[in-house]
Amino acid sequence: MTMPSPILATAFVAAVAAVLAMRAAVVAASRKSMVRVRSRKRQPANLNTQS
């Protein structure tokens, strides 16, 4: 408690890193979900057209 500035700095850096990691995870998850939805929509259509 005698040196709050380094503690605050490390906490701030950790918070920023966590936010960036969460944003990257959300973007990756949204991209994967979009790809999965598109592939699911395309596959039945392709199977229907082939049959």
PLY file of the C-alpha trace (Angstrom):
ply
format ascii 1.0
element vertex 51
property float x
property float y
property float z
element edge 50
property int vertex1
property int vertex2
end_header
0.00 0.00 0.00
3.01 2.28 0.27
3.39 2.30 -3.57
-0.07 2.41 -5.12
1.08 3.72 -8.50
2.79 0.47 -9.67
-0.18 -1.54 -8.44
-2.58 0.70 -10.31
-0.39 0.58 -13.41
-0.23 -3.20 -13.40
-3.97 -3.43 -12.76
-4.65 -1.05 -15.63
-2.38 -3.00 -17.98
-4.01 -6.26 -16.91
-7.48 -4.79 -17.48
-6.53 -3.54 -20.96
-5.02 -6.92 -21.84
-8.17 -8.67 -20.62
-10.40 -6.36 -22.67
-8.30 -6.90 -25.79
-8.33 -10.66 -25.22
-12.10 -10.65 -24.79
-12.56 -8.57 -27.94
-10.32 -10.94 -29.89
-12.22 -13.95 -28.51
-15.59 -12.37 -29.39
-14.42 -11.53 -32.91
-13.04 -15.03 -33.41
-16.24 -16.60 -32.05
-18.44 -14.41 -34.25
-16.36 -15.28 -37.31
-16.56 -19.00 -36.52
-20.29 -18.80 -35.89
-20.81 -16.92 -39.16
-18.78 -19.51 -41.05
-20.72 -22.33 -39.40
-24.08 -20.73 -40.19
-23.04 -20.12 -43.80
-21.71 -23.65 -44.20
-24.88 -25.09 -42.68
-27.03 -23.04 -45.03
-24.94 -23.94 -48.08
-24.60 -27.67 -47.42
-28.33 -28.55 -47.40
-28.86 -26.37 -50.46
-26.05 -28.15 -52.28
-27.38 -31.55 -51.24
-30.87 -30.61 -52.39
-29.66 -29.38 -55.74
-27.52 -32.48 -56.26
-30.34 -34.89 -55.38
0 1
1 2
2 3
3 4
4 5
5 6
6 7
7 8
8 9
9 10
10 11
11 12
12 13
13 14
14 15
15 16
16 17
17 18
18 19
19 20
20 21
21 22
22 23
23 24
24 25
25 26
26 27
27 28
28 29
29 30
30 31
31 32
32 33
33 34
34 35
35 36
36 37
37 38
38 39
39 40
40 41
41 42
42 43
43 44
44 45
45 46
46 47
47 48
48 49
49 50
